[in-house]
Amino acid sequence: MKIKNRFLVLFLMLAGFAPHMAGAQQTADDFLHQGLGFFQRGDFDRAIASYNEAIKLNPNFTNTFFHRGLAHFFLSNWNQAIEDFTQVIRLDPNYVRAFFNRGLTHFHMNNWNQAIADFTQVIRLDPNYVRAFFHRGLAHSYLFDWNQAIADFEAVLRLDPNHQRARDYIQIARVVRGW
């Protein structure tokens, strides 16, 4: 019986309801799942509110900081996204997606060197992370570091030979570089 009630509460929370049943206390995990439901519907402000509640109950809840960072990212709240991804990295220094998304946030802020540092850390942790090589190559190109940009785009092609955008950017970088 308890399992059925728990599934009902979880279903209602994912549907956007916050039932206040007698004796039913929401956990950090409940708020995380509620936030994920809001996030999936594109209601990022309500997702953040749910994630905030989860963090109040469990200030070391890595996944909640990560998803709140994503919600901030989609709202273009760049500094808040960076704070959340940085907190994830403090809690779990091997959380590859936190480094990637923090790098992507820096990228959107035109903080090329910080983006490169985060993408480099992603590659150290996962040398097959194609998107990290690609975005690091783009960041190098914005800094006019054509040789490193080409090296990163070539790494993309080694990992994904059909990556047409990397192939195109290599050609552009070679033309701009002068050969």
VEXVOFI-844145 format. One line per field, with one value per atom (N, C-alpha, C, O): residue in three letters; atom name; x, y, z. Coordinates in steps of 0.001 Angstrom, whole numbers, plus 500000, padded with zeros to 6 digits. Layout:
// residues N
residuo	(Ala	...) $
atomo	(CA	...) $
east	(X	...) $
north	(Y	...) $
up	(Z	...) $
This chain:
// residues 179
residuo	(Met	Met	Met	Met	Lys	Lys	Lys	Lys	Ile	Ile	Ile	Ile	Lys	Lys	Lys	Lys	Asn	Asn	Asn	Asn	Arg	Arg	Arg	Arg	Phe	Phe	Phe	Phe	Leu	Leu	Leu	Leu	Val	Val	Val	Val	Leu	Leu	Leu	Leu	Phe	Phe	Phe	Phe	Leu	Leu	Leu	Leu	Met	Met	Met	Met	Leu	Leu	Leu	Leu	Ala	Ala	Ala	Ala	Gly	Gly	Gly	Gly	Phe	Phe	Phe	Phe	Ala	Ala	Ala	Ala	Pro	Pro	Pro	Pro	His	His	His	His	Met	Met	Met	Met	Ala	Ala	Ala	Ala	Gly	Gly	Gly	Gly	Ala	Ala	Ala	Ala	Gln	Gln	Gln	Gln	Gln	Gln	Gln	Gln	Thr	Thr	Thr	Thr	Ala	Ala	Ala	Ala	Asp	Asp	Asp	Asp	Asp	Asp	Asp	Asp	Phe	Phe	Phe	Phe	Leu	Leu	Leu	Leu	His	His	His	His	Gln	Gln	Gln	Gln	Gly	Gly	Gly	Gly	Leu	Leu	Leu	Leu	Gly	Gly	Gly	Gly	Phe	Phe	Phe	Phe	Phe	Phe	Phe	Phe	Gln	Gln	Gln	Gln	Arg	Arg	Arg	Arg	Gly	Gly	Gly	Gly	Asp	Asp	Asp	Asp	Phe	Phe	Phe	Phe	Asp	Asp	Asp	Asp	Arg	Arg	Arg	Arg	Ala	Ala	Ala	Ala	Ile	Ile	Ile	Ile	Ala	Ala	Ala	Ala	Ser	Ser	Ser	Ser	Tyr	Tyr	Tyr	Tyr	Asn	Asn	Asn	Asn	Glu	Glu	Glu	Glu	Ala	Ala	Ala	Ala	Ile	Ile	Ile	Ile	Lys	Lys	Lys	Lys	Leu	Leu	Leu	Leu	Asn	Asn	Asn	Asn	Pro	Pro	Pro	Pro	Asn	Asn	Asn	Asn	Phe	Phe	Phe	Phe	Thr	Thr	Thr	Thr	Asn	Asn	Asn	Asn	Thr	Thr	Thr	Thr	Phe	Phe	Phe	Phe	Phe	Phe	Phe	Phe	His	His	His	His	Arg	Arg	Arg	Arg	Gly	Gly	Gly	Gly	Leu	Leu	Leu	Leu	Ala	Ala	Ala	Ala	His	His	His	His	Phe	Phe	Phe	Phe	Phe	Phe	Phe	Phe	Leu	Leu	Leu	Leu	Ser	Ser	Ser	Ser	Asn	Asn	Asn	Asn	Trp	Trp	Trp	Trp	Asn	Asn	Asn	Asn	Gln	Gln	Gln	Gln	Ala	Ala	Ala	Ala	Ile	Ile	Ile	Ile	Glu	Glu	Glu	Glu	Asp	Asp	Asp	Asp	Phe	Phe	Phe	Phe	Thr	Thr	Thr	Thr	Gln	Gln	Gln	Gln	Val	Val	Val	Val	Ile	Ile	Ile	Ile	Arg	Arg	Arg	Arg	Leu	Leu	Leu	Leu	Asp	Asp	Asp	Asp	Pro	Pro	Pro	Pro	Asn	Asn	Asn	Asn	Tyr	Tyr	Tyr	Tyr	Val	Val	Val	Val	Arg	Arg	Arg	Arg	Ala	Ala	Ala	Ala	Phe	Phe	Phe	Phe	Phe	Phe	Phe	Phe	Asn	Asn	Asn	Asn	Arg	Arg	Arg	Arg	Gly	Gly	Gly	Gly	Leu	Leu	Leu	Leu	Thr	Thr	Thr	Thr	His	His	His	His	Phe	Phe	Phe	Phe	His	His	His	His	Met	Met	Met	Met	Asn	Asn	Asn	Asn	Asn	Asn	Asn	Asn	Trp	Trp	Trp	Trp	Asn	Asn	Asn	Asn	Gln	Gln	Gln	Gln	Ala	Ala	Ala	Ala	Ile	Ile	Ile	Ile	Ala	Ala	Ala	Ala	Asp	Asp	Asp	Asp	Phe	Phe	Phe	Phe	Thr	Thr	Thr	Thr	Gln	Gln	Gln	Gln	Val	Val	Val	Val	Ile	Ile	Ile	Ile	Arg	Arg	Arg	Arg	Leu	Leu	Leu	Leu	Asp	Asp	Asp	Asp	Pro	Pro	Pro	Pro	Asn	Asn	Asn	Asn	Tyr	Tyr	Tyr	Tyr	Val	Val	Val	Val	Arg	Arg	Arg	Arg	Ala	Ala	Ala	Ala	Phe	Phe	Phe	Phe	Phe	Phe	Phe	Phe	His	His	His	His	Arg	Arg	Arg	Arg	Gly	Gly	Gly	Gly	Leu	Leu	Leu	Leu	Ala	Ala	Ala	Ala	His	His	His	His	Ser	Ser	Ser	Ser	Tyr	Tyr	Tyr	Tyr	Leu	Leu	Leu	Leu	Phe	Phe	Phe	Phe	Asp	Asp	Asp	Asp	Trp	Trp	Trp	Trp	Asn	Asn	Asn	Asn	Gln	Gln	Gln	Gln	Ala	Ala	Ala	Ala	Ile	Ile	Ile	Ile	Ala	Ala	Ala	Ala	Asp	Asp	Asp	Asp	Phe	Phe	Phe	Phe	Glu	Glu	Glu	Glu	Ala	Ala	Ala	Ala	Val	Val	Val	Val	Leu	Leu	Leu	Leu	Arg	Arg	Arg	Arg	Leu	Leu	Leu	Leu	Asp	Asp	Asp	Asp	Pro	Pro	Pro	Pro	Asn	Asn	Asn	Asn	His	His	His	His	Gln	Gln	Gln	Gln	Arg	Arg	Arg	Arg	Ala	Ala	Ala	Ala	Arg	Arg	Arg	Arg	Asp	Asp	Asp	Asp	Tyr	Tyr	Tyr	Tyr	Ile	Ile	Ile	Ile	Gln	Gln	Gln	Gln	Ile	Ile	Ile	Ile	Ala	Ala	Ala	Ala	Arg	Arg	Arg	Arg	Val	Val	Val	Val	Val	Val	Val	Val	Arg	Arg	Arg	Arg	Gly	Gly	Gly	Gly	Trp	Trp	Trp	Trp) $
atomo	(N	CA	C	O	N	CA	C	O	N	CA	C	O	N	CA	C	O	N	CA	C	O	N	CA	C	O	N	CA	C	O	N	CA	C	O	N	CA	C	O	N	CA	C	O	N	CA	C	O	N	CA	C	O	N	CA	C	O	N	CA	C	O	N	CA	C	O	N	CA	C	O	N	CA	C	O	N	CA	C	O	N	CA	C	O	N	CA	C	O	N	CA	C	O	N	CA	C	O	N	CA	C	O	N	CA	C	O	N	CA	C	O	N	CA	C	O	N	CA	C	O	N	CA	C	O	N	CA	C	O	N	CA	C	O	N	CA	C	O	N	CA	C	O	N	CA	C	O	N	CA	C	O	N	CA	C	O	N	CA	C	O	N	CA	C	O	N	CA	C	O	N	CA	C	O	N	CA	C	O	N	CA	C	O	N	CA	C	O	N	CA	C	O	N	CA	C	O	N	CA	C	O	N	CA	C	O	N	CA	C	O	N	CA	C	O	N	CA	C	O	N	CA	C	O	N	CA	C	O	N	CA	C	O	N	CA	C	O	N	CA	C	O	N	CA	C	O	N	CA	C	O	N	CA	C	O	N	CA	C	O	N	CA	C	O	N	CA	C	O	N	CA	C	O	N	CA	C	O	N	CA	C	O	N	CA	C	O	N	CA	C	O	N	CA	C	O	N	CA	C	O	N	CA	C	O	N	CA	C	O	N	CA	C	O	N	CA	C	O	N	CA	C	O	N	CA	C	O	N	CA	C	O	N	CA	C	O	N	CA	C	O	N	CA	C	O	N	CA	C	O	N	CA	C	O	N	CA	C	O	N	CA	C	O	N	CA	C	O	N	CA	C	O	N	CA	C	O	N	CA	C	O	N	CA	C	O	N	CA	C	O	N	CA	C	O	N	CA	C	O	N	CA	C	O	N	CA	C	O	N	CA	C	O	N	CA	C	O	N	CA	C	O	N	CA	C	O	N	CA	C	O	N	CA	C	O	N	CA	C	O	N	CA	C	O	N	CA	C	O	N	CA	C	O	N	CA	C	O	N	CA	C	O	N	CA	C	O	N	CA	C	O	N	CA	C	O	N	CA	C	O	N	CA	C	O	N	CA	C	O	N	CA	C	O	N	CA	C	O	N	CA	C	O	N	CA	C	O	N	CA	C	O	N	CA	C	O	N	CA	C	O	N	CA	C	O	N	CA	C	O	N	CA	C	O	N	CA	C	O	N	CA	C	O	N	CA	C	O	N	CA	C	O	N	CA	C	O	N	CA	C	O	N	CA	C	O	N	CA	C	O	N	CA	C	O	N	CA	C	O	N	CA	C	O	N	CA	C	O	N	CA	C	O	N	CA	C	O	N	CA	C	O	N	CA	C	O	N	CA	C	O	N	CA	C	O	N	CA	C	O	N	CA	C	O	N	CA	C	O	N	CA	C	O	N	CA	C	O	N	CA	C	O	N	CA	C	O	N	CA	C	O	N	CA	C	O	N	CA	C	O	N	CA	C	O	N	CA	C	O	N	CA	C	O	N	CA	C	O	N	CA	C	O	N	CA	C	O	N	CA	C	O	N	CA	C	O	N	CA	C	O	N	CA	C	O	N	CA	C	O	N	CA	C	O	N	CA	C	O	N	CA	C	O	N	CA	C	O	N	CA	C	O	N	CA	C	O	N	CA	C	O	N	CA	C	O	N	CA	C	O	N	CA	C	O	N	CA	C	O	N	CA	C	O	N	CA	C	O	N	CA	C	O	N	CA	C	O	N	CA	C	O	N	CA	C	O	N	CA	C	O	N	CA	C	O	N	CA	C	O	N	CA	C	O) $
east	(500821	500000	500870	500575	501963	502833	503456	503608	503812	504445	503475	503862	502207	501213	501048	500989	500973	500832	502049	501904	503225	504455	504459	504834	504041	503971	502918	503122	501809	500766	501294	501085	501972	502544	503562	503550	504435	505449	504792	505222	503750	503035	502427	502566	501767	501139	502178	501943	503323	504375	504941	505186	505147	505648	504630	504992	503377	502330	502203	501411	502973	502959	502140	501972	501629	500850	501756	502671	501514	502253	501255	500810	500908	499886	500350	501506	499463	499750	498905	497917	499309	498578	499040	500197	498126	498471	499591	499479	500666	501769	502703	503699	502423	503283	504284	503943	505498	506542	507386	507870	507553	508327	509813	510298	510513	511959	512666	512040	513966	514770	514591	514512	514527	514332	512975	512856	511956	510628	510674	510120	511342	511435	512261	511955	513310	514092	513199	513215	512419	511551	510466	510096	509960	508982	509631	509038	510843	511567	511835	511741	512165	512398	511136	511204	509981	508718	508503	508131	508739	508622	509638	509323	510842	511912	511513	511669	511004	510615	509516	509411	508701	507644	508114	507340	509386	509928	509596	509801	509089	508768	509979	509981	511004	512294	512236	512933	511426	511314	510741	511241	509702	509119	510058	510107	510804	511803	512842	513203	513321	514313	513751	514450	512498	511874	511854	512131	511533	511532	512944	513157	513903	515299	515786	516537	515358	515738	515250	515964	514028	513481	514281	514540	514665	515473	516812	517288	517416	518727	518611	519528	517493	517289	517308	517850	516707	516634	517931	518252	518675	519935	520919	520943	521731	522646	523811	524625	523900	524951	524374	524991	523206	522480	522994	522466	524011	524719	523786	523862	522911	522024	521099	520753	520702	519818	520554	520007	521786	522577	522785	522710	523047	523267	522021	522113	520880	519647	519223	518659	519490	519195	520113	519691	521363	522275	521763	521851	521229	520659	519472	519331	518626	517462	517934	517406	518926	519477	520074	519930	520739	521323	520235	520397	519136	518062	517364	516726	517483	516940	517985	517724	519159	520294	520754	521292	520546	521081	522490	522737	523400	524727	525477	526020	525514	526292	525736	526498	524410	523806	524096	524339	524070	524385	525815	526074	526743	528147	528285	529010	527599	527663	527191	527817	526081	525560	526482	526745	526974	527886	529179	529752	529634	530833	530578	531453	529382	529051	529018	529462	528499	528499	529940	530239	530825	532230	532897	533729	532541	533078	532643	533430	531381	530851	531338	531511	531555	532000	532946	532494	534251	535227	535338	536069	534623	534648	533332	533097	532482	531165	531372	531335	531585	531964	530958	531341	529685	528665	528621	528222	529025	529073	530184	529990	531353	532432	532004	532246	531360	530956	529954	530092	528953	527925	528439	527979	529387	529998	530817	530804	531534	532270	531342	531652	530214	529239	528669	528409	528478	527992	529034	528707	530296	531367	531423	531644	531224	531229	530158	530421	528962	527871	528128	527550	528995	529355	530594	531078	531093	532315	533542	534509	533520	534681	535465	535439	536161	536779	537791	537780	538665	539699	539110	539578	538078	537428	536717	536735	536098	535436	536464	536238	537585	538643	539120	539316	539309	539767	538764	539160	537470	536474	536385	536290	536413	536362	537603	537520	538744	539970	539813	540256	539183	538947	537986	538165	536983	536068	536858	536668	537745	538527	539470	539696	540023	540864	540050	540527	538825	537979	537358	537134	537081	536452	537033	536503	538109	538795	537973	538445	536771	535915	534718	533768	534750	533635	533727	534379	533076	533171	532783	533474	531688	531201	532207	532280	532984	533997	535107	535540	535561	536569	536020	536707	534777	534186	534074	534494	533510	533335	534675	534841	535622	536950	537577	538225	537385	537873	537243	537928	535939	535270	535839	536100	536035	536581	537982	538313	538807	540144	540042	540846	539071	538932	538528	538960	537709	537347	538546	538564	539550	540789	541851	542993	541467	542353	543527	544581	543344	544355	544011	543493	544320	543883	544482	543793	545752	546376	545682	545413	545395	544708	543267	542749	542620	541254	541234	540390	542164	542241	542518	541910	543434	543738	542491	542251	541704	540475	539447	538806	539289	538328	538789	537964	540094	540608	540344	540055	540442	540118	538647	538298	537793	536363	536203	535458	536902	536765	537340	536845	538371	538881	537820	537679	537085	536057	534741	534008	534460	533212	533508	533366	533918	534328	533233	533533	531991	530886	530481	529446	531261	530930	531246	532364	530257	530453	530839	531657	530262	530591	532064	532691	532632	534063	534884	535862	534484	535173	535104	536097	533936	533774	534639	535272	534667	535456	536958	537706	537398	538814	539143	540166	538284	538517	538525	539381	537578	537512	538776	539384	539175	540372	541618	542482	541723	542901	542917	543976	541760	541690	542052	542856	541462	541725	543178	543801	543710	545105	546068	547166	545643	546469	547080	548047	546514	546974	545935	546175) $
north	(498809	500000	501262	502221	501258	502417	502701	503860	501659	501830	502503	503406	502071	502687	504161	504990	504501	505902	506718	507851	506166	506868	507144	508234	506156	506354	507395	508190	507401	508397	509800	510722	509963	511266	511686	512830	510772	511081	511452	512402	510715	511027	512418	513198	512730	514043	515158	516228	514908	515929	516135	517271	515060	515195	515909	516581	515759	516431	517901	518636	518334	519743	520034	521197	519012	519215	519016	518194	519739	519566	519188	520051	517923	517519	517741	517487	518202	518382	517382	517742	516135	515083	515037	515315	514685	514577	513560	512416	513992	513080	512870	512162	513455	513254	514409	515515	514139	515161	514937	513833	516007	515875	515838	516552	515004	514868	515682	516189	515791	516480	515795	516462	514476	513738	514050	514152	514201	514568	515925	516086	516903	518234	518203	518914	517376	517235	516735	517297	515688	515136	516121	516190	516875	517906	518943	519352	519355	520308	519778	520516	518512	517904	517952	518170	517745	517845	519244	519410	520254	521639	521923	522570	521436	521657	521084	521741	519873	519222	519981	519901	520711	521513	522930	523750	523205	524525	525590	526777	525193	526139	526213	525647	526924	526936	527655	527257	528699	529402	528493	528474	527748	526827	525659	525143	525244	524194	524671	523936	525904	526457	526520	526203	526925	526989	525600	525472	524577	523212	522769	522152	523079	522724	523437	522863	524694	525424	524700	524612	524189	523447	522169	521811	521492	520267	520592	519850	521695	522078	522472	522212	523096	523409	522129	522103	521073	519803	519004	518235	519186	518451	519348	519349	520111	521064	520410	521111	519095	518384	517539	516564	517910	517147	517561	518485	516878	517231	517375	518363	516404	516441	517652	518183	518082	519241	520503	521317	520678	521833	521788	522814	520589	520459	520886	521683	520363	520689	522142	522761	522684	524106	524942	525957	524510	525197	525174	526176	524036	523949	524895	525557	524955	525854	527305	528082	527660	529019	529262	530349	528254	528376	528697	529604	527962	528177	529516	530017	530097	531433	532526	533707	532128	533042	533722	534828	533074	533547	532978	532066	533538	532944	532796	531729	533860	533799	532768	532064	532676	531680	530267	529354	530089	528777	528396	527266	529334	529044	528688	527754	529422	529111	527689	526957	527303	525950	524878	523877	525071	524065	523988	522909	525117	525122	524365	523649	524523	523781	522275	521483	521882	520461	519949	518871	520730	520321	520237	519358	521149	521067	519756	519094	519396	518182	516912	515874	517002	515835	516305	516657	516318	516849	516051	516449	514939	514141	514199	513377	515139	515281	515970	517197	515174	515662	516660	517705	516346	517237	518597	519588	518654	519955	520811	522002	520204	520952	521398	522537	520481	520836	521984	522943	521891	522935	524249	525316	524190	525431	526040	527254	525185	525678	526291	527334	525651	526164	527500	528392	527631	528901	529994	531096	529683	530655	531002	532157	530014	530223	531247	532164	531088	532017	533421	534396	533512	534806	535408	536468	534722	535144	535107	535829	534289	534069	532892	531784	533166	532088	531285	530055	531947	531220	530321	529200	530807	529976	528794	527678	529051	527960	526913	525714	527365	526432	525604	524396	526236	525504	524415	523293	524739	523728	522627	521451	522983	521956	521059	519860	521639	520848	519847	518704	520271	519350	518235	517087	518558	517525	516485	515281	516964	516054	515200	514032	515774	514981	513853	512725	514171	513175	512193	511028	512668	511820	512190	513072	511530	511891	511645	511946	511111	510874	511822	511575	512876	513825	514788	515829	514427	515151	516618	517507	516866	518252	519137	520336	518565	519365	519782	520935	518852	519209	520267	521232	520074	521001	522410	523381	522515	523845	524462	525680	523634	524184	524725	525772	524015	524515	525841	526742	525970	527246	528352	529455	528061	529080	529494	530679	528530	528873	529746	530660	529479	530295	531731	532672	531904	533259	534016	535247	533259	533879	533960	534341	533600	533612	532646	532843	531613	530568	529455	528400	529733	528865	527481	526503	527360	526033	525139	523969	525698	524891	524609	523523	525570	525348	524192	523300	524218	523145	521808	520797	521794	520544	519989	518782	520862	520393	519888	518861	520596	520143	518829	517980	518659	517371	516247	515116	516559	515560	515167	514000	516140	515847	514851	513878	515094	514207	512819	511835	512721	511390	510610	509398	511320	510669	510483	509521	511428	511396	511847	513028	510917	511274	511956	512558	511871	512480	513853	514385	514419	515715	516829	517340	517186	518132	519526	520196	519963	521312	521415	522441	520370	520395	520481	521225	519722	519756	521171	521684	521779	523143	524144	525007	524030	524968	524797	525772	523598	523404	524193	524874	524105	524839	526351	527066	526821	528254	528682	529694	527921	528277	528292	529151	527364	527339	528541	529106	528930	530106	531363	532181	531506	532692	532729	533791	531569	531482	531828	532328	531555	531955	530837	531054	529632	528584	527580	526636) $
up	(500000	500000	500000	499287	500819	500878	499509	499124	498786	497464	496510	495768	496519	495640	495966	495057	497241	497636	497217	496758	497367	496977	495475	495043	494681	493228	492872	491954	493577	493332	493630	492842	494754	495114	494056	493603	493665	492654	491331	490676	490924	489687	489750	488809	490830	490972	490964	490402	491587	491600	490197	489791	489462	488099	487216	486249	487553	486786	487189	486598	488186	488577	489811	490177	490459	491669	492875	492836	493914	495157	496251	497008	496337	497293	498732	499072	499537	500950	501725	502365	501654	502342	503792	504105	504648	506059	506221	505779	506858	507113	505936	506077	504784	503612	503540	503121	503946	503912	502662	502411	501883	500655	500975	501853	500255	500418	499338	498407	499486	498470	497118	496087	497125	495878	495254	494033	496096	495595	494889	493801	495522	494918	493633	492676	493617	492381	491257	490162	491510	490465	490054	488882	491008	490679	489752	488754	490092	489264	487871	486890	487782	486463	485608	484398	486246	485509	484956	483794	485792	485326	484221	483223	484413	483431	482069	481040	482075	480817	480091	478867	480829	480207	479871	479377	480146	479827	480852	480596	482004	483075	484006	485099	483542	484224	485568	486502	485690	486972	488059	489184	487726	488711	488985	490101	487958	488177	489187	490106	489015	489938	491355	492317	491483	492813	493466	494659	492698	493243	493600	494644	492743	493032	494294	495082	494484	495693	496947	497946	496878	498020	498271	499420	497208	497351	497997	498857	497586	498123	499595	500374	499988	501405	502243	503347	501696	502430	502343	503249	501253	501080	500333	499102	501066	500422	499675	499073	499704	498960	497832	497404	497357	496343	494962	494343	494499	493275	492078	491349	491872	490701	490709	489654	491894	491972	491550	490806	492015	491577	490064	489387	489542	488100	487320	486386	487699	486963	487173	486270	488356	488550	487653	487098	487518	486604	485175	484465	484749	483398	483241	482212	484257	484180	484078	483283	484886	484791	483404	482843	482859	481523	480501	479685	480542	479574	479754	478828	480944	481188	480932	481162	480459	480236	481518	481478	482637	483921	484061	484851	483278	483125	484443	484728	485256	486494	487467	488130	487556	488433	487918	488708	486593	486022	486378	486794	486217	486542	488020	488362	488902	490336	490614	491380	489984	490225	489656	490322	488444	487878	488686	488841	489196	490037	491336	491822	491896	493118	492840	493671	491688	491324	491280	491793	490667	490538	491910	492136	492837	494209	494864	495540	494652	495268	494574	495213	493263	492482	491383	490294	491648	490685	489376	488469	489281	488046	487289	486403	487616	486980	485627	485531	484601	483271	482720	482194	482837	482251	482943	482331	484209	484896	484296	484053	484055	483392	481996	481599	481248	479884	479903	479143	480762	480780	481347	480942	482280	482742	481603	481403	480856	479695	478657	478082	478417	477458	477930	477122	479236	479780	479571	479129	479892	479634	478150	477786	477306	475857	475473	474696	476016	475704	476249	475771	477246	477823	477133	477529	476107	475400	476300	476053	477326	478191	477623	478158	476527	475744	476545	476482	477296	478039	479117	479314	479823	480833	480168	480687	479026	478298	477884	478049	477351	476934	478123	477992	479281	480466	480851	481168	480826	481184	480134	480487	478853	477811	477879	477615	478231	478385	479521	479409	480617	481726	481318	481723	480533	480022	479236	479411	478369	477518	478364	478047	479439	480352	480986	481115	481378	482033	481043	481373	479833	478804	477440	476765	477029	475783	474511	473414	474635	473475	473426	472683	474189	474280	473088	473165	472009	470736	470900	470402	471592	471730	472457	472186	473379	474079	473111	473120	472281	471273	470317	469983	469882	468911	469495	468867	470691	471288	471691	471628	472101	472398	471119	471138	470008	468727	468356	467871	468582	468309	469188	468708	470476	471387	470940	470968	470527	470013	468770	468589	467921	466714	467067	466402	468103	468526	469098	469120	469562	470049	468942	469199	467719	466548	466702	466098	467502	467672	466684	467051	465422	464324	464400	464109	464784	464844	465870	465600	467049	468066	467653	467913	467016	466533	465533	465618	464595	463597	464278	463927	465253	465968	466653	466625	467263	467924	466913	467140	465810	464796	464165	463826	464010	463503	464506	464114	465801	466826	466733	466907	466459	466269	465129	465249	464023	462855	463125	462576	463958	464317	465095	464933	465936	466748	465999	466227	465096	464332	462902	462586	462035	460673	459842	458811	460269	459514	460042	459640	460916	461530	460524	460476	459740	458639	459121	458491	460223	460713	461081	460817	461686	462015	460735	460664	459731	458434	457830	457314	457904	457381	458138	457530	459452	460249	460012	460083	459737	459388	458134	458075	457139	455890	456130	455610	456912	457219	457951	457601	458963	459753	458882	459058	457955	457071	456144	455872	455665	454774	455581	455134	456753	457557	458005	458035	458352	458786	457671	457913	456439	455313	454489	453759	454605	453693	453413	452661) $
